[in-house]
């Protein structure tokens, strides 16, 4: 007994040889069944199985009927329920339940949205489901719950299901193997091209845009007429996609590439019009791009306006109604250019979208990228198979019916004998056998069938003196009623027999000649062209090619006045809003300013320039001018901390506008309050980060005052608060790295500080302004090297006092302006010519625009003249030059 096997953990017998000391029946039995398998192989096999399931059974459409399994199952379930186009509608909840019960192994959360999309006219080019109730809207509103909505098949869907019961397609078992479902629909039209499809599978995606039914049908006809037709010739019939929401396709290159390769991108824009009159300008949006919703588009445009990304829009409102589902009115400001605003909307808003074109579909159960011609060829191949199978089914049915009719005619020809045999039989099986024994003479059968019918009969059964009934014919005779024995019924059978012979011959001809099948497909296409389903094209195809649009191309270049307050509020305003006044005027309100927040920085630049922001921490940031908030001239501005990533306590010290950082022999030179200057190559500042980069290493207690961009050979002039100025060559300051402090530019007396720096121009003059509204112009004069200590002697030299001679860097300089009690301390200097204009801003936010020619040109050591009238407690804070181009435009406007 010791050698007998024992029962293992799984009920099997464990051999004695397996037993050993410490034998564990359970764990050892499990260990015997374990198989070592590399995890890489198992993961690969499992993932491939999952991937193929997603590709074939869920995400990708079949090239033959253009449907995914979920869509196909919904249509089949509705057909089973009898929800035909001419019938009544049924609750969508019942349709979803029937689909889930019979065919689709997923929940209603996946089925109902699929049903809804096939019923939305803005999502599907030719509806497959006729809706009743709330199925959502193009505004973006969701559909009602499925218990409230109803639906039935559309006439187009009926064309896809036509002939499905004639053995035209294969059927496969459903998920529970209780029923069968079609693997594809017969589909009389290329649904994949007409309604398009989109889906993401594992490692691949499809994005087939919808097309116009009439154009696709004409393309199929052209392919049938000429199988060697080129894609370019096909495009004469199918020019491009036709989206249900209309819009405009920009250019044909994307369409051509997509049709030729199966992959491309087309740019789709909203259809807009511009209305202009003397009082207002506005942009009307009539159609939006495919797969966009109206309300989210409006919200996005409003958000772009609020964020300052799109300027020139004063209001956006929705005027859509039932007659015009999309009507978005965009009101523009008076000075806005409608074309520029529209281009900005195309750039930033959903009014322009890029639509992918990926002609990926299942061909013979495998994913494949197709060209336009290949897609039509696959549809034609499918229709050939469907028509051939349908013909074979009808042929078989006609032959069966003809066989039965021949038996009934045999009974009529020998009716007396048939009745006698039936009456003599006790049971139906006995009667059936007795009928099969009856011999009907060929003469009687010829009389019943006629000559042509009898000849056809002889071809099938052979030539004989008499004929007997087959089992099928005997069953048919036993099922005859007495009313079918009248002579009239016999005549009907003869006529039916003749018609069946014609039908069979017709079917045989179709099967024998593929050109007949192509003719049937052509007839189907022509019927679709003549039907109401073939409507006009909705999407316009323009010849305007749109590539990657440079943002600057969308923004009008104009001169802007940028101001930054003491507390860090920034804004930009068009320089054209400040009209030139006579010197000594009061100016206009330029910015709202609190008593403790005066304007500190004011400069004029172009919208396309970069702005380099230099801070009191010695760092530099940059930003495009058009990204700054554009506000009215009397607006306070927006906090600069919302624009730049400034650290706590960091504020803007100066700004400079730059168009090109790579310009050769260009330097950035900085001057500090303590009189230091530092020169660095401009390219060193071409890549600032979000958190800023080091611009200058400041010494303790020092701060940045002025920044200029210079070239080799330039000369600089530094001005101090006490009215001193020094001019020296840029070559005196060697080029340094960014993280350096610089060298001495001017020696300062007690209580003095640097207030400005300009590039000396022999053809220009230096305008100096003081805090009490006085100023003067003095010629720079020709280059002349002088003595650093000759300042006092030169004060009385009239020829010397008319200019600023070149000195060595680091000296005290020359007297520029007298800083008396009347003038106050110097607040700024600027280099101007007679053609220039100036903007002056006070601590209370007033701005005045004057012509530089109105300020007298006098010597250095003078007090100057009044250039701006100030209120009692106000003070001049900044002065900048308006570029010559802007000044000329303003003068022309004033003349007109």
Secondary structure, DSSP 8 states (H G I E B T S, - for coil): -TTS-EE-TTSSEE-GGG--TT--HHHHHHHHH-----HHHHHHHHHHHHHHHHIIIIIS-BTTT---HHHHHHHHHHHHTT--TTS--EEHHHHHHHHHHHT--S-HHHHHHHHHHTT-TTT-SS-SEEEES----TTS-----TTT-EEEE-HHHHHHHTTTTTT-S-EEE-TTSSSEEESS---SS-HHHHH-EEEE-SS-EEEE----HHHHHHHHHHHHH-TT--HHHHTTT--S---TT--EEE-SHHHHHHHHHSEEEEEEE-EEEEEE-SS-EEEEEEE--TT--HHHHHHHHHHHHHTTSS-SEEEEEE---SS-S--EEEEE-TT--HHHHHHHHHHHSTTEEEEEEE-EEEETTEEEE--HHHHHHHHHHHHHHHHHHHHHHHHHHHHHHHHHHHHHHHHHHTHHHHHHHHHH-SSHHHHHHHHHH--EEHHHHHHHHHHHHHHHHHHHH---SEE---HHHHHHHHT--GGGGSHHHHHHHHHHHHHHHHHHHHHHHHHH-HHHHHHHHHHHHHHHHHSTT-----SEEES-------GGGGS---EEEEEEETT-EEEEEEGGGS--B-TT---EE-----TT--EEEEEEEETTSEEEEEETTSEEEEEEGGGS-B--TT---EEGGGTS---TT--EEEEEEES-TT-TTEEEEEEETTSEEEEEEGGGGTT--TT-EE-----TT--EEEEEEEETT-EEEEEETTSEEEEEEGGGS-B--SS---EE-----TT--EEEEEE--TTSEEEEEETTSEEEEEE--S--B--TT-HHHHTT-TTTTTS--B--TTS--EE-S---TTT-SEEEEEEE-TT-EEEEEETTSEEEEEEGGGS-B--SSS--EE-S---TT--EEEEEEE-HHHHHHHHHHHH-
